[in-house]
Amino acid sequence: MKWTDKYKKAFALSYDDGVYQDVRLVEILNKYGLKCTFNLNSGLMNPNSVWYADGVKVERMPPDMLPDLYSGHEIASHLTAHQNPLDLDSPQLYDDVIQDVAALEEIFGRTVQGFAYPFGAVDNRIRDVLKRCGIKYARGVISTHGFELPADLLNISPTCRHREENIFQLAERFINLEPDTPQIFLLWGHSYEFDMQRGWERFERFCDLMSGHDDIYYAPCGDIFC
Ligand SMILES: [Zn+2]
């Protein structure tokens, strides 16, 4: 973590599934100079991958629009078809991670070193397979509501999910911190959730609050954790 020579605080976002709402999300992030890791399923980038979440249409984007869109952000693996890792035996999981990383590296022309656990499913077996695949860090879904560095880079818990009630209090607390040791605020979610309940306005207020602080390093997960 070279950034810690200069900074004691870092902020990153991690968003999953590569859906059309990411276009609006990236616009907001770029406006505020924030950096995100996008966790993608290389096998689901087709028009048949549509579903509805609380009445909101969710559709994954085709690969040809992704390199431009995600330029300046990080790409990480989320398995080829969003399988639950618990449902795959170790050779299947190994092959799928290798395949997804290779496909994403081909699409984006850059190295993929991170992972987000589909459904947040992780145990020691899954973690060990990822390690053998060369994955450098992996994110789960259980909020810590804290800013401590993860003890295990292959089982990183985020600070919180954007739809949680207390994200503004957490942001204020983080902004006011003057820590002696490095601290990280990691926010995660799915951009389609912003289509529900005026989520976009709320998220933009959050980005406005979190951005522009001289003492915070803004970078995607890979730059922070590796
Ligand atoms: Zn997902």
Residues whose N, C-alpha, C, O or C-beta is under 5 A from the ligand:
A	BS01	ZN	D16 D17 P118
